[in-house]
Amino acid sequence: SVIDQIPGVDKQAAMDNFPAMRVALQAGTIDAYVSELPEAISAQAANSDFVMVKLTDGFKASPEDTQTAVGVKKDSPLTKEINEALKTISSEERQQIMQDAIKNQPAAE
């Protein structure tokens, strides 16, 4: 995981959800947490004490850890249709959709 790639990290037990991580960060129980980009942007927007740090140089993540997914019931007939629809969305359009979704989500503090 990306956490294991951080030099000198003191890895803690996983928490239940991002709101719990935000509370722990605000309280000083943890120094930081790793999340996907939408959560990082949302947390920073919701709390001026938080700052997002992008882990780029030298950090590696698998495609499974960095992709967006759509959840459907196993063997759903919708899977093929959804995958076909997703293929028509460009990378730039996906990024714009993600940014719009981030702006419209509740802060969930």
C-alpha positions as CSV (number, residue, x, y, z in Angstrom):
1,S,0.0,0.0,0.0
2,V,1.0,3.6,-0.3
3,I,1.1,3.9,3.5
4,D,3.9,1.3,3.6
5,Q,5.9,3.4,1.1
6,I,6.1,6.5,3.4
7,P,9.5,6.6,5.1
8,G,9.3,6.4,8.9
9,V,5.5,5.9,8.9
10,D,3.9,4.8,12.2
11,K,1.0,2.8,10.7
12,Q,-2.1,2.7,12.8
13,A,-5.1,0.4,12.8
14,A,-7.6,1.1,10.0
15,M,-10.6,3.3,11.1
16,D,-14.2,2.6,10.1
17,N,-14.7,5.6,7.8
18,F,-13.4,9.0,6.6
19,P,-15.4,11.0,9.1
20,A,-13.7,9.0,11.9
21,M,-10.4,9.8,10.4
22,R,-11.2,13.5,10.1
23,V,-12.1,13.6,13.8
24,A,-8.9,11.7,14.8
25,L,-6.8,14.1,12.7
26,Q,-8.5,17.2,14.2
27,A,-8.0,15.8,17.7
28,G,-4.3,15.0,17.1
29,T,-4.8,11.2,17.5
30,I,-3.2,10.7,14.1
31,D,-0.9,13.0,12.1
32,A,-2.4,12.2,8.7
33,Y,-4.4,9.7,6.7
34,V,-4.3,8.4,3.2
35,S,-7.4,8.6,1.0
36,E,-8.5,9.0,-2.6
37,L,-8.5,12.4,-4.2
38,P,-12.2,13.3,-3.7
39,E,-12.0,12.7,0.1
40,A,-8.8,14.7,0.3
41,I,-10.3,17.7,-1.6
42,S,-13.5,17.5,0.4
43,A,-11.7,17.3,3.8
44,Q,-9.5,20.3,3.0
45,A,-12.5,22.3,1.8
46,A,-14.4,21.4,5.0
47,N,-11.6,22.2,7.5
48,S,-9.1,25.0,7.0
49,D,-6.7,23.1,9.4
50,F,-6.3,20.3,6.9
51,V,-4.1,20.3,3.9
52,M,-3.9,17.8,1.1
53,V,-0.5,16.4,0.2
54,K,-0.3,14.5,-3.1
55,L,2.0,11.5,-2.9
56,T,3.7,11.4,-6.3
57,D,7.5,11.1,-6.6
58,G,8.5,7.5,-6.1
59,F,5.1,6.3,-4.8
60,K,3.5,3.4,-6.7
61,A,-0.1,2.2,-6.6
62,S,-1.9,-0.6,-8.4
63,P,-4.6,0.3,-11.0
64,E,-7.1,-1.3,-8.7
65,D,-6.3,1.2,-6.0
66,T,-6.6,4.3,-8.3
67,Q,-9.6,3.5,-10.4
68,T,-13.2,4.6,-9.9
69,A,-15.8,1.8,-9.9
70,V,-19.5,1.3,-10.3
71,G,-21.1,-1.3,-7.9
72,V,-23.7,-3.6,-9.2
73,K,-25.1,-7.0,-8.1
74,K,-22.9,-10.0,-9.1
75,D,-23.8,-11.3,-12.6
76,S,-26.1,-8.3,-13.2
77,P,-27.2,-7.8,-16.8
78,L,-26.4,-4.1,-16.4
79,T,-22.7,-4.8,-16.1
80,K,-22.1,-4.9,-19.8
81,E,-24.3,-1.8,-20.5
82,I,-22.5,0.2,-17.8
83,N,-19.1,-0.8,-19.1
84,E,-20.0,0.1,-22.6
85,A,-21.3,3.5,-21.4
86,L,-18.2,4.1,-19.4
87,K,-16.0,3.5,-22.4
88,T,-17.5,6.5,-24.1
89,I,-16.4,8.9,-21.4
90,S,-13.0,10.5,-22.0
91,S,-10.4,10.9,-19.3
92,E,-10.9,14.6,-19.3
93,E,-14.7,14.3,-19.0
94,R,-14.2,11.8,-16.1
95,Q,-12.0,14.3,-14.3
96,Q,-14.6,17.0,-14.8
97,I,-17.4,14.8,-13.5
98,M,-15.3,13.9,-10.5
99,Q,-14.6,17.6,-9.8
100,D,-18.3,18.4,-10.1
101,A,-19.2,15.5,-7.7
102,I,-16.7,16.7,-5.2
103,K,-18.1,20.2,-5.2
104,N,-21.7,18.9,-4.7
105,Q,-21.1,16.4,-1.9
106,P,-21.7,17.3,1.7
107,A,-18.7,17.9,3.9
108,A,-19.6,14.9,6.1
109,E,-17.6,16.2,9.1
